[in-house]
């Protein structure tokens, strides 16, 4: 199952990319998460770096960066997560959409383990709603001129 959501933010893509990848700021804007940390002593996101994130629902997932191309794209894959998921991956794209405007696009793909497949439509609906909220919150923070994002 795959889905994509995007939003336009009036902020240069370099700033948007840097802000979203700063784990010191992650919980300031990312309302989906209650915990977000880089692992194994990493201090910055980058290729091969692992992160541990816990949703506000309490589900934790370890991911590893498989692509990191500032300021254009970042992508992760699940390396450990809830037994519900067979696989999970996501990419975030940052495209110029005019002078000082960035189109941020989140794309996620997942497959559920047996016997959880029947939950796919409900989980897609829930995750899509959460992603829309995250993007709106990111836009709200950046539009407000958040310190550290400028």
C-alpha positions as CSV (number, residue, x, y, z in Angstrom):
1,X,0.0,0.0,0.0
2,X,1.4,3.4,-0.9
3,X,0.1,7.0,-0.4
4,X,1.4,10.5,-0.9
5,X,0.5,13.9,0.6
6,X,2.1,17.3,0.0
7,X,1.9,20.9,1.0
8,X,3.3,24.3,-0.1
9,X,5.4,26.2,2.4
10,X,6.6,29.7,2.0
11,X,10.2,29.0,3.0
12,X,13.3,28.1,1.0
13,X,13.8,24.4,0.5
14,X,17.2,24.4,2.1
15,X,15.7,25.7,5.3
16,X,12.8,23.3,5.2
17,X,15.0,20.3,4.6
18,X,17.4,21.2,7.4
19,X,14.6,21.9,9.9
20,X,12.9,18.6,9.2
21,X,16.1,16.7,9.6
22,X,17.2,18.4,12.8
23,X,16.2,15.8,15.5
24,X,16.6,18.5,18.2
25,X,13.6,20.3,16.6
26,X,11.7,17.2,15.5
27,X,9.2,17.1,18.3
28,X,8.6,20.8,18.1
29,X,6.7,20.4,14.8
30,X,6.1,16.7,14.3
31,X,2.8,16.1,16.2
32,X,2.7,12.5,15.1
33,X,5.7,11.6,17.3
34,X,6.3,11.6,21.1
35,X,9.9,10.4,20.8
36,X,12.5,10.9,18.0
37,X,16.2,10.2,18.5
38,X,19.1,9.2,16.3
39,X,20.8,6.0,17.3
40,X,24.3,4.6,17.8
41,X,25.8,8.0,18.7
42,X,24.8,9.7,15.5
43,X,24.4,13.5,15.9
44,X,23.0,14.2,12.4
45,X,20.8,12.4,10.0
46,X,22.5,10.9,6.9
47,X,23.0,7.8,4.8
48,X,23.1,4.7,7.0
49,X,22.0,6.5,10.2
50,X,19.4,4.8,12.2
51,X,16.6,6.6,14.1
52,X,14.1,5.5,16.7
53,X,10.7,7.1,16.6
54,X,7.6,6.5,18.7
55,X,4.2,7.7,17.5
56,X,1.7,9.3,19.9
57,X,-0.2,6.0,19.7
58,X,2.8,4.4,21.4
59,X,4.1,2.3,18.5
60,X,7.9,2.5,18.1
61,X,9.9,2.0,14.9
62,X,13.6,1.9,14.1
63,X,14.4,3.2,10.6
64,X,17.6,3.6,8.6
65,X,18.3,6.4,6.1
66,X,18.7,4.8,2.7
67,X,18.8,8.2,0.9
68,X,19.9,11.6,2.1
69,X,20.4,14.2,-0.6
70,X,20.1,17.7,0.8
71,X,18.1,19.8,0.1
72,X,16.0,17.6,-2.2
73,X,15.1,14.2,-0.7
74,X,15.5,11.9,2.2
75,X,14.2,8.3,2.5
76,X,14.1,5.7,5.2
77,X,13.2,2.0,5.6
78,X,12.0,0.2,8.7
79,X,14.7,-2.0,10.2
80,X,12.7,-2.9,13.3
81,X,9.1,-2.1,14.2
82,X,5.7,-3.2,15.3
83,X,4.9,-6.8,14.4
84,X,1.9,-5.5,12.5
85,X,4.3,-4.4,9.6
86,X,6.0,-6.7,7.2
87,X,7.7,-3.7,5.6
88,X,7.5,0.1,5.9
89,X,9.4,2.9,4.0
90,X,9.0,6.6,3.5
91,X,10.5,9.4,1.4
92,X,10.3,13.1,1.9
93,X,10.8,15.4,-1.2
94,X,11.5,19.1,-1.1
95,X,10.9,20.8,-4.4
96,X,11.1,24.5,-5.3
97,X,7.6,25.7,-6.1
98,X,8.5,29.3,-6.8
99,X,10.9,31.8,-5.3
100,X,11.2,31.0,-1.6
101,X,8.4,28.4,-1.8
102,X,8.9,24.7,-1.2
103,X,6.5,21.9,-2.0
104,X,7.0,19.2,0.6
105,X,5.9,15.7,-0.4
106,X,5.7,12.8,2.0
107,X,5.3,9.3,0.4
108,X,4.9,6.2,2.4
109,X,4.6,2.5,1.5
110,X,3.8,-0.4,3.8
111,X,2.8,-4.0,3.8
112,X,1.1,-5.7,6.8
113,X,2.0,-9.1,8.0
114,X,-0.5,-11.9,7.9
115,X,-3.1,-12.0,9.4
116,X,-3.3,-8.2,9.7
117,X,-3.9,-7.5,6.0
118,X,-7.5,-6.8,6.5
119,X,-6.5,-3.7,8.5
120,X,-4.7,-2.1,5.4
121,X,-7.6,0.3,4.4
122,X,-8.1,1.5,8.0
123,X,-4.3,2.0,8.5
124,X,-4.0,3.8,5.2
125,X,-6.8,6.1,6.2
126,X,-5.3,6.7,9.7
127,X,-1.8,7.3,8.4
128,X,-3.0,9.6,5.6
129,X,-4.8,11.7,8.2
130,X,-1.8,11.8,10.4
131,X,0.6,12.8,7.6
132,X,-1.8,15.7,6.5
133,X,-1.7,16.9,10.1
134,X,2.1,16.7,10.3
135,X,2.5,18.7,7.1
136,X,0.0,21.3,8.3
137,X,1.9,21.6,11.6
138,X,5.3,21.9,9.7
139,X,3.9,24.6,7.6
140,X,2.4,26.4,10.6
141,X,5.8,26.3,12.4
142,X,7.8,27.5,9.4
143,X,5.3,30.2,8.5
144,X,5.5,31.5,12.1
145,X,9.3,31.9,11.7
146,X,10.4,29.3,14.2
147,X,13.8,29.9,15.6
148,X,16.3,27.5,14.2
149,X,14.3,27.1,11.0
150,X,15.3,30.4,9.5
